[in-house]
Amino acid sequence: MPTSIFVTLPPYLENMHIEQFYDTGLAHASYAILSNKEIVLVDPARDPAPYLTFARENHAKIIGVIETHPHADFVSGHLEIQQLTDATIYTSALVGATYPHQAFEEGREIPVGNLTLKAIDTPGHSPDSICVLLLDGEEKQKALFTGDTLFVGDVGRPDLRENVGNLKARAEELAKAMYHSLRDKIMPLDSNVIIYPAHGPGSLCGKNMRPDLQSTIGTELKENYALQEMDEEEFVKLLTTDQPFVPKYFPYDVALNRAGAASFEASISRVISISENELTNKEIILIDSRPAEEFKLGHLSHAINIPDGNKFETWVGSIVDPGESFYLIAAGEEEAQTLLKKLAKIGYENQCKGYFKHSIGTVVANIFSLDTFKKNTNAYTILDIRNDEEVKKGKLFKDAIHIPLPRLRESLSLIPQDKPIMVHCAGGYRSAIGSSLIASSAQVPVYDLSTAVGDFNS
């Protein structure tokens, strides 16, 4: 299955077209604005190919690339696109970008065909965030590319720039800035202005996004919780509470995006296939991407099971530290290349020191009797690895120890070793990762409750 879905949006005016490119894995939306054979991109993904194909099919030239801020959750392809097309990169001067660019901030404009793109400073998600207002030939407001400032049903989280970036700010300070950016800059826009955000549901850059991938200012004024009437103090408390976890790779990607990433294909091609007997350093982490059922039948003793899936790259970037080397175990060459492309989306491809075809290995996962477990759950140390906000809604097992999966690797010493360990999440995917993490060093049997957790959800 492709990781990107191209959603063709109907023209709103003659000689105007907006194309949305959507990556379901990272819930990331980017855009091409086409008018009179000229294209400006907004927040492009790492792989330049879809945008180059779009330009070629429309016999148009990419003249500009806008970065609404230095992204934390994905690596942008802005620098490579600039090198391939000679397009100008535009971003706020506050970013402190080290790649060639032109400052694009409050009041500055970019012409594209018959249209005008106007920058609006909207600090809140980050100190250097901008939104981009699209004006037609008659200077009428038509669309707003909101980056991570305004989502459908939500707004950008304010807690990602406390320790990274050219400008750093505490979450409370950025939440206050977001309050005023929304009320002073965005909410006064025409109600029929279409908003095109950089993310959809499932993104870790917000907490309450609706499933639609576009909306209008008028709709958000009615339905978005963050745009309802409240004072600044209430807004700050609301926005800084119950945000999702922050993967390890987020600060790394902010820094990488400020500098610009290396070529997508060239960087991936440097990762080579190796044989299993070439593994010389047993301390380097092994990521086994097979389905949990296959992994449990046999695997290498120090492998961690992160099954290939819609969130593979997010979980690798949550378990593995930036700069930490690892090997990748895949079903074959085609599968390995697919996974490397996913890793490149978060800038982790260079950390992969090689890949090889899966091996049955000598270790078989512990198999348990569900009936036996149900009859005596007290005979197990039960580990709940769901996220904090999930556990706030209630535990499935009263005496379970709670360690969210993103913090599990650093917390293994806190898990008692006096009884067998049963690991559960909400659906089975995360427990496959967590149980394999624990089993690599545990002194007692470790079990994965897997999808059987559904028996305890009622």
C-alpha positions in Angstrom: 0.0 0.0 0.0 1.3 3.5 -0.8 2.1 5.8 2.1 0.7 8.8 0.3 -2.8 9.5 -1.0 -3.2 12.3 -3.5 -6.6 14.0 -3.1 -7.6 16.1 -6.1 -9.6 19.1 -5.0 -11.8 20.9 -7.5 -10.7 24.3 -8.9 -12.2 27.2 -7.0 -11.5 29.7 -9.7 -10.4 29.6 -13.3 -6.7 29.0 -13.6 -6.4 27.9 -10.0 -6.0 24.5 -8.5 -5.0 23.2 -5.0 -3.7 19.6 -4.8 -3.4 18.0 -1.4 -0.9 15.2 -0.8 -1.6 13.1 2.3 0.6 10.6 4.1 -1.5 8.4 6.3 1.4 7.1 8.3 2.4 10.5 9.7 -1.1 12.0 9.1 0.8 14.7 7.2 -0.8 17.0 4.5 1.2 19.1 2.1 0.0 21.2 -0.8 0.7 22.3 -4.3 -0.9 25.6 -5.4 -1.1 25.8 -9.2 -2.0 28.9 -11.2 -1.0 29.7 -14.8 1.7 27.0 -15.0 3.3 28.1 -11.7 3.4 26.1 -8.6 4.2 26.9 -4.9 4.4 24.0 -2.5 3.5 24.2 1.2 5.2 22.0 3.8 6.3 19.2 1.4 7.2 15.7 2.6 10.8 14.3 2.3 10.2 12.5 -1.0 10.2 15.1 -3.8 8.9 12.6 -6.4 5.1 13.3 -6.0 5.6 17.0 -6.4 7.8 16.7 -9.4 5.3 14.3 -11.0 2.5 16.8 -10.4 4.4 19.6 -12.0 5.3 17.5 -15.0 1.8 16.3 -15.5 0.5 19.9 -15.4 3.4 21.3 -17.6 4.1 23.7 -14.8 7.2 24.9 -12.9 7.7 24.8 -9.2 8.8 28.4 -8.3 8.5 28.4 -4.5 8.4 26.2 -1.4 6.9 27.5 1.8 7.8 26.1 5.2 5.3 27.2 7.8 7.7 26.3 10.6 10.5 23.7 11.3 8.5 20.5 11.6 9.0 18.1 14.5 7.2 15.1 13.2 8.5 14.6 9.7 11.5 15.6 7.6 10.7 18.1 4.9 12.0 17.9 1.3 12.3 21.6 0.8 16.0 21.7 0.3 16.2 18.9 -2.2 13.2 20.4 -4.1 15.1 23.7 -4.3 18.2 22.0 -5.5 16.2 20.1 -8.2 14.0 23.0 -9.5 15.8 26.2 -8.4 12.6 27.2 -6.6 12.9 29.8 -3.8 12.4 28.5 -0.2 10.3 30.9 2.0 10.1 30.7 5.8 10.0 33.0 8.7 13.3 34.8 9.5 12.7 33.7 13.1 13.5 30.1 12.1 17.2 30.9 11.7 17.3 28.5 8.7 20.8 27.6 7.5 19.6 26.7 4.0 19.2 29.3 1.2 15.9 31.1 1.7 13.9 34.3 1.6 12.3 35.6 4.8 8.5 35.2 4.6 6.7 36.9 7.5 3.8 39.2 8.4 2.6 41.2 5.3 5.1 39.8 2.8 3.6 38.4 -0.4 4.5 35.8 -3.1 2.8 36.0 -6.5 1.9 32.7 -8.1 0.1 32.9 -11.5 -3.0 35.0 -10.9 -2.9 34.5 -7.2 -1.1 36.0 -4.2 0.2 34.2 -1.1 0.4 36.4 2.0 2.3 35.5 5.2 0.6 35.8 8.6 2.7 35.5 11.7 1.0 33.0 14.0 3.2 32.0 16.9 1.8 29.3 19.2 2.7 25.9 18.0 6.2 27.3 17.7 7.6 30.8 18.0 8.3 30.9 14.3 5.0 29.6 12.9 3.3 31.3 10.0 0.1 30.7 8.1 -0.3 31.5 4.4 -3.4 33.3 3.1 -4.3 32.8 -0.5 -5.9 35.8 -2.3 -7.4 35.7 -5.8 -6.9 38.2 -8.5 -9.4 40.6 -6.9 -7.7 40.3 -3.5 -10.5 38.2 -2.1 -9.6 35.8 0.7 -10.0 32.2 -0.6 -7.9 29.8 1.5 -5.6 29.6 4.5 -2.7 27.1 4.8 -2.5 26.8 8.5 0.6 24.6 9.1 0.4 23.4 12.7 -1.5 26.4 14.0 -5.1 25.5 13.2 -6.3 22.0 12.5 -9.8 20.6 11.8 -11.2 20.5 15.3 -8.0 21.3 17.1 -5.0 23.6 17.2 -1.2 22.9 17.4 0.3 21.7 20.7 2.5 24.3 22.3 5.0 22.0 24.1 7.5 21.0 21.4 9.9 23.9 21.4 11.0 24.2 25.0 14.5 22.8 24.4 15.0 22.9 20.6 15.1 25.3 17.7 16.5 28.7 17.0 13.9 30.2 19.4 12.9 28.3 22.5 9.8 29.0 24.6 7.9 27.4 27.4 4.6 25.7 26.6 2.6 28.2 28.7 4.2 31.1 26.8 3.4 29.6 23.4 -0.1 28.7 24.5 -0.6 32.4 25.3 0.8 33.3 21.9 -1.6 30.8 20.3 -4.6 32.4 22.0 -3.8 35.7 20.4 -2.8 34.3 17.0 -6.1 32.6 16.7 -8.2 35.5 18.0 -6.3 38.4 16.4 -5.2 36.9 13.1 -7.3 33.8 12.1 -10.8 34.1 13.6 -11.4 37.6 11.9 -10.9 36.1 8.4 -13.8 35.6 6.1 -16.0 32.7 7.3 -15.9 31.0 3.9 -12.1 30.8 3.8 -11.1 27.2 3.3 -8.4 26.0 5.8 -5.8 23.5 4.7 -3.8 22.2 7.7 -0.6 20.3 7.8 -2.0 17.4 9.7 -5.1 15.2 10.1 -6.4 12.8 12.8 -3.7 10.5 14.3 -1.0 13.2 14.2 0.9 13.8 17.5 1.0 17.5 16.8 -2.5 17.9 18.2 -4.9 16.0 20.4 -8.5 16.3 19.1 -8.5 16.5 15.3 -11.7 15.6 13.4 -11.4 13.2 10.4 -11.9 15.8 7.7 -8.8 17.0 5.9 -10.1 20.5 5.3 -12.6 22.9 6.8 -13.6 26.5 6.7 -13.1 29.4 9.2 -16.9 29.5 9.8 -17.1 25.8 10.6 -14.1 26.0 13.0 -15.6 29.0 14.7 -18.7 26.8 15.5 -17.1 23.4 16.2 -13.4 23.8 17.2 -13.1 23.7 21.0 -10.1 26.1 21.0 -12.0 28.8 19.2 -14.8 29.1 21.6 -15.3 32.0 24.0 -12.8 31.8 26.9 -10.2 33.9 28.6 -6.5 33.5 28.1 -5.9 31.6 31.4 -8.6 29.1 30.6 -7.2 28.6 27.1 -3.7 28.0 28.3 -4.8 25.4 30.8 -6.9 23.7 28.2 -4.1 23.6 25.6 -1.4 22.4 27.9 -3.4 19.6 29.4 -3.5 16.0 28.1 -1.3 16.5 25.1 0.0 13.2 23.6 3.5 11.8 24.2 6.5 13.3 22.4 8.5 10.8 20.3 12.3 10.9 20.7 12.8 11.9 17.1 10.8 15.2 17.3 13.6 17.5 18.6 16.0 15.9 16.1 13.7 16.6 13.2 13.3 20.3 14.2 17.1 20.7 14.0 17.3 18.7 10.7 14.6 20.8 9.1 16.3 24.0 10.0 19.4 22.8 8.1 17.7 20.9 5.3 17.9 17.1 4.7 20.1 15.2 2.3 18.7 13.8 -1.0 15.9 11.2 -0.3 16.8 8.5 -2.8 20.6 9.0 -2.4 20.4 8.7 1.3 18.3 5.5 1.2 20.7 3.9 -1.3 23.6 4.1 1.1 21.9 1.5 3.3 22.9 -1.9 2.0 21.8 -5.5 2.4 24.0 -7.7 4.6 24.0 -11.3 5.8 23.0 -12.3 9.3 26.6 -13.6 10.0 27.9 -10.1 9.4 26.4 -8.9 12.7 29.5 -8.3 14.8 28.2 -5.9 17.5 25.5 -7.7 19.5 24.8 -4.5 21.4 23.3 -2.8 18.4 19.5 -2.9 18.4 17.8 -5.2 15.9 14.4 -4.1 14.6 12.4 -7.1 13.4 9.6 -5.8 11.2 7.6 -9.1 10.8 4.1 -9.5 12.1 3.9 -10.4 15.8 2.6 -13.9 15.0 5.7 -14.7 12.9 8.1 -13.1 15.3 6.7 -15.3 18.1 7.5 -18.4 16.2 11.2 -17.7 16.3 13.5 -14.7 16.3 17.0 -13.6 17.2 17.6 -13.3 20.9 18.1 -9.5 21.1 15.6 -8.4 18.5 12.7 -6.0 19.1 9.5 -6.6 17.2 8.2 -3.4 15.6 5.8 -4.8 13.0 5.5 -3.0 9.7 2.3 -1.0 9.8 0.7 2.4 9.5 2.8 3.8 12.4 6.0 1.9 11.9 8.2 5.0 11.6 6.6 6.7 14.6 7.3 3.8 16.8 10.9 3.4 15.6 11.4 7.1 16.3 9.8 6.6 19.8 11.9 3.6 20.8 15.3 4.3 19.1 17.2 7.5 20.1 18.4 9.9 17.4 21.9 8.9 16.3 21.5 5.4 17.7 22.5 2.6 15.2 20.3 -0.3 14.4 19.9 -3.1 12.0 16.6 -3.8 10.1 15.1 -7.3 9.6 12.6 -7.4 6.8 10.8 -10.1 4.8 12.8 -9.3 1.6 14.4 -6.7 -0.5 11.1 -5.0 -1.5 9.9 -4.9 2.0 13.2 -3.5 3.2 13.1 -0.7 0.7 9.6 0.3 1.8 10.7 0.4 5.4 13.7 2.5 4.6 11.5 5.0 2.9 9.4 5.2 6.0 12.5 5.6 8.2 13.7 8.4 5.8 10.4 10.3 6.5 11.7 10.9 10.1 15.4 11.2 9.1 16.4 7.8 10.6 17.6 6.1 7.4 21.3 7.0 8.1 21.1 5.2 11.5 20.3 1.9 9.8 23.6 0.1 9.4 22.2 -2.5 7.1 19.2 -4.8 6.6 18.8 -8.5 6.1 16.1 -11.1 5.5 14.3 -12.4 8.5 15.6 -15.4 10.3 13.6 -18.0 12.3 16.2 -17.6 15.0 16.5 -19.7 18.1 14.2 -17.9 20.5 10.5 -18.7 20.6 8.1 -16.3 22.3 6.4 -17.6 25.5 2.8 -18.8 24.8 0.2 -18.6 27.6 -3.2 -20.0 28.3 -5.8 -17.3 28.3 -8.1 -19.3 30.5 -5.3 -19.8 33.0 -4.6 -16.1 33.0 -8.2 -15.1 33.5 -8.5 -17.5 36.5 -5.6 -16.0 38.3 -4.4 -12.7 37.1 -2.7 -12.1 40.4 -0.1 -14.7 39.4 1.3 -12.2 36.9 2.9 -8.8 36.9 0.6 -7.0 34.6 2.1 -4.1 32.6 -0.1 -1.6 31.0 1.8 0.3 28.3 -1.0 2.5 27.0 -0.5 6.2 26.9 -1.2 8.4 30.0 -4.4 9.9 28.6 -5.8 6.3 27.9 -5.1 5.2 31.4 -6.8 8.3 32.9 -10.0 6.9 31.5 -9.6 3.7 33.5 -7.3 0.7 34.0 -8.2 -2.7 32.6 -6.5 -4.4 35.5 -6.6 -2.8 39.0 -3.1 -3.7 40.1 -1.4 -3.2 36.7 1.9 -1.3 36.6 1.6 1.6 34.1 4.6 2.5 32.0 3.7 4.0 28.6 5.5 2.3 25.7 7.5 5.5 24.7 9.1 5.4 28.2 9.4 1.6 28.5 12.9 1.1 27.2 14.4 3.5 29.8 12.2 2.0 32.6 12.9 -1.8 32.4 14.7 -1.8 35.8 11.4 -0.7 37.4 9.5 -3.9 36.3 9.4 -6.5 39.1 11.0 -9.9 38.2 9.3 -12.1 40.8 6.4 -13.3 38.6 5.8 -13.8 34.9 5.0 -10.5 33.1 1.9 -10.0 31.0 2.0 -6.9 28.7 -1.1 -5.3 27.3 -2.0 -2.2 25.4 -5.4 -1.3 23.8 -5.4 -3.4 20.7 -2.3 -5.6 20.4 0.2 -3.7 18.2 2.0 -1.9 21.0 2.1 -4.9 23.3 4.0 -6.8 20.6 6.7 -4.1 20.7 6.6 -3.8 24.5 6.8 -7.5 25.3 9.7 -8.0 22.9 11.5 -5.1 24.5 11.1 -6.6 28.0 11.8 -10.2 27.0 15.3 -9.3 25.6 16.6 -8.8 29.1 13.9 -10.2 31.5 14.7 -13.1 33.9 11.1 -14.4 34.0 8.7 -15.3 31.2 7.2 -12.4 29.3 3.8 -12.7 27.6 2.0 -10.6 25.1 -1.8 -10.3 25.8 -2.1 -9.1 22.2 -5.6 -8.9 20.8 -7.0 -10.9 23.7 -7.0 -7.6 25.6 -10.5 -7.2 23.9 -11.8 -9.7 26.4 -11.2 -7.3 29.2 -12.3 -4.1 27.6 -16.0 -4.4 28.4 
